[in-house]
């Protein structure tokens, strides 16, 4: 299964990273940092409509290379002009062709909250995210035990990082909602990578009031965006639909405003 391979790869990568720089060294670096307050949750929840979390992604396990002319800084610059609420930056190197350095590059130049999107399997990765300037991390319920999920979430809280908790079925939503504050519903099955946007609607009744609700994957058109708005989702995380477009400003505005934008542009 694809998720199993991604988790195994993340564990191996983390162990190799620890050999180069120990967890104790990372913690010493964190002790010297001024920890700012989390701002990802506020940024995606304060808008009246569905906020956009625009993703920076070069490739995926199911689609291969998505953006041949990939330049993470140019993409971030284009996104920064589109009125998005936050960016999601893939840092998984083997299957998504990401790098942790993308996060530090982007956060050094742009004042937009950044989610480090990776397969978090160790506190070490949370330390890395904070040191790189990330505002939030991703925790995937399908990849974690309840003990790991709560422990990682507590670590992120202590470091001043928001946490997007990803779910895909009723059981995962219930597990996530007990502790998590930002609940993501992934419309893509990470075992098969098949998509179904109605997953959001099916799981919505299990998300308690007061949680920030984020739809992930399968959002490609203005109709999809309007559908999420009708359900009351706070934000949508969108990657491939933007990454396959040359003009990112047009891509974002067409998704949010539809025919109205095309008529006026």
LINHUMO-V69295 format. One record per residue. N is the residue number from 1. PSI is psi in degrees with one decimal (NA if undefined). NEAR is the number of other ideal C-beta (glycine too) atoms within 10 Angstrom. Layout:
BEGIN
((N & PSI & NEAR) (N & PSI & NEAR))
END
This chain:
BEGIN
((1 & 146.6 & 12) (2 & -43.8 & 15) (3 & -41.9 & 18) (4 & -40.5 & 12) (5 & -39.7 & 13) (6 & -41.2 & 21) (7 & -45.0 & 19) (8 & -41.1 & 12) (9 & -41.2 & 16) (10 & -39.2 & 20) (11 & -43.7 & 13) (12 & -43.4 & 12) (13 & -40.1 & 21) (14 & -40.0 & 19) (15 & -38.6 & 11) (16 & -38.6 & 9) (17 & -38.0 & 17) (18 & -29.8 & 15) (19 & -30.4 & 7) (20 & -37.4 & 7) (21 & 119.5 & 13) (22 & 157.9 & 12) (23 & -36.5 & 14) (24 & -37.6 & 9) (25 & -42.1 & 12) (26 & -41.8 & 19) (27 & -37.0 & 12) (28 & -39.4 & 10) (29 & -39.6 & 13) (30 & -35.3 & 15) (31 & -25.9 & 8) (32 & -6.5 & 6) (33 & 150.1 & 12) (34 & 112.0 & 5) (35 & 113.5 & 12) (36 & 161.4 & 11) (37 & 148.6 & 8) (38 & 141.7 & 19) (39 & -4.9 & 17) (40 & -48.6 & 27) (41 & -46.2 & 20) (42 & -41.0 & 14) (43 & -37.4 & 20) (44 & -13.0 & 28) (45 & -14.0 & 17) (46 & -13.5 & 10) (47 & 154.4 & 13) (48 & -28.9 & 6) (49 & -158.3 & 13) (50 & 114.2 & 26) (51 & 150.9 & 21) (52 & 123.9 & 25) (53 & 103.2 & 28) (54 & 130.1 & 28) (55 & 144.4 & 23) (56 & 108.6 & 26) (57 & 126.6 & 23) (58 & -38.1 & 21) (59 & 173.7 & 20) (60 & 160.2 & 20) (61 & -32.7 & 15) (62 & -29.6 & 13) (63 & -8.6 & 12) (64 & -145.7 & 9) (65 & 124.1 & 10) (66 & -39.8 & 17) (67 & 94.8 & 20) (68 & -36.9 & 7) (69 & 43.5 & 8) (70 & 125.8 & 17) (71 & 100.4 & 12) (72 & -33.5 & 21) (73 & -37.5 & 13) (74 & -40.5 & 11) (75 & -45.3 & 24) (76 & -40.2 & 22) (77 & -43.8 & 14) (78 & -43.9 & 17) (79 & -38.7 & 24) (80 & -16.7 & 16) (81 & 3.5 & 10) (82 & 1.7 & 16) (83 & 22.8 & 13) (84 & 161.6 & 21) (85 & -33.2 & 21) (86 & 166.3 & 25) (87 & 147.2 & 28) (88 & 125.1 & 22) (89 & 117.1 & 27) (90 & 128.8 & 26) (91 & 3.3 & 23) (92 & 120.7 & 21) (93 & -32.4 & 15) (94 & -45.0 & 14) (95 & -28.0 & 17) (96 & -5.4 & 20) (97 & 34.8 & 17) (98 & 174.3 & 23) (99 & 142.7 & 16) (100 & -30.5 & 21) (101 & -24.5 & 11) (102 & -40.6 & 23) (103 & -48.9 & 28) (104 & -37.3 & 17) (105 & -48.0 & 17) (106 & -43.4 & 24) (107 & -21.4 & 20) (108 & -23.2 & 9) (109 & -31.5 & 12) (110 & 137.8 & 15) (111 & 54.9 & 7) (112 & 134.3 & 19) (113 & 138.8 & 23) (114 & 130.1 & 26) (115 & 123.7 & 28) (116 & 111.6 & 28) (117 & 112.5 & 30) (118 & -179.0 & 26) (119 & 85.5 & 25) (120 & 117.8 & 27) (121 & 2.7 & 22) (122 & 146.1 & 18) (123 & -29.4 & 19) (124 & -40.6 & 19) (125 & -28.5 & 22) (126 & -40.8 & 25) (127 & -44.6 & 19) (128 & -44.8 & 23) (129 & -44.3 & 26) (130 & -44.3 & 23) (131 & -29.1 & 16) (132 & -7.0 & 20) (133 & 8.0 & 16) (134 & 153.7 & 28) (135 & -18.3 & 26) (136 & 159.0 & 25) (137 & 167.4 & 26) (138 & 132.4 & 24) (139 & 125.7 & 26) (140 & 114.5 & 25) (141 & -35.0 & 24) (142 & -17.2 & 18) (143 & -2.2 & 19) (144 & 147.6 & 23) (145 & 166.6 & 10) (146 & -39.2 & 12) (147 & -44.2 & 8) (148 & -44.2 & 16) (149 & -49.2 & 23) (150 & -38.8 & 16) (151 & -44.9 & 14) (152 & -39.4 & 21) (153 & -42.0 & 21) (154 & -41.5 & 13) (155 & -45.0 & 18) (156 & -43.1 & 22) (157 & -44.3 & 14) (158 & -29.9 & 12) (159 & -3.3 & 19) (160 & 38.4 & 15) (161 & 135.7 & 22) (162 & 162.1 & 24) (163 & 120.9 & 28) (164 & 117.7 & 28) (165 & 116.5 & 26) (166 & 133.1 & 27) (167 & 164.0 & 26) (168 & -6.9 & 23) (169 & 174.8 & 17) (170 & -45.3 & 12) (171 & -42.9 & 12) (172 & -38.5 & 22) (173 & -45.2 & 24) (174 & -40.6 & 15) (175 & -42.7 & 19) (176 & -40.0 & 28) (177 & -20.2 & 17) (178 & -28.5 & 10) (179 & -35.4 & 15) (180 & 152.5 & 23) (181 & -25.7 & 18) (182 & 111.1 & 24) (183 & 117.3 & 24) (184 & 137.2 & 29) (185 & 112.3 & 28) (186 & 117.8 & 24) (187 & -1.9 & 21) (188 & 130.2 & 19) (189 & 116.5 & 18) (190 & -7.9 & 21) (191 & -36.4 & 12) (192 & -18.4 & 11) (193 & 18.4 & 15) (194 & 148.7 & 11) (195 & 147.9 & 15) (196 & 106.0 & 13) (197 & -20.8 & 19) (198 & -5.0 & 11) (199 & -38.2 & 21) (200 & -46.0 & 26) (201 & -39.9 & 17) (202 & -34.6 & 13) (203 & -12.2 & 21) (204 & -42.7 & 16) (205 & -17.1 & 9) (206 & -3.2 & 17) (207 & 117.4 & 21) (208 & 154.8 & 11) (209 & 145.2 & 4) (210 & -12.7 & 7) (211 & 149.1 & 17) (212 & 126.0 & 21) (213 & 125.6 & 22) (214 & 128.0 & 26) (215 & 134.8 & 28) (216 & 135.9 & 26) (217 & 156.1 & 27) (218 & 16.1 & 20) (219 & 106.9 & 26) (220 & -21.4 & 17) (221 & 168.2 & 13) (222 & -33.9 & 17) (223 & -40.1 & 11) (224 & -43.0 & 19) (225 & -44.1 & 24) (226 & -37.2 & 15) (227 & -46.4 & 18) (228 & -36.9 & 23) (229 & -41.5 & 14) (230 & -27.4 & 10) (231 & -16.1 & 15) (232 & 23.2 & 10) (233 & 144.3 & 24) (234 & -30.9 & 21) (235 & 160.5 & 27) (236 & 130.6 & 28) (237 & 119.0 & 25) (238 & 126.8 & 25) (239 & -74.3 & 22) (240 & -38.5 & 18) (241 & -31.6 & 21) (242 & -42.0 & 25) (243 & -22.3 & 22) (244 & -0.4 & 12) (245 & 140.4 & 15) (246 & -42.9 & 8) (247 & 103.6 & 10) (248 & -31.7 & 20) (249 & -46.2 & 14) (250 & -41.0 & 14) (251 & -46.6 & 21) (252 & -47.3 & 23) (253 & -36.4 & 19) (254 & -37.5 & 20) (255 & -40.8 & 25) (256 & -41.5 & 20) (257 & -12.7 & 15) (258 & -136.3 & 15) (259 & -29.3 & 9) (260 & -41.0 & 12) (261 & -45.4 & 15) (262 & -34.1 & 12) (263 & -35.7 & 8) (264 & -7.2 & 8) (265 & NA & 10))
END
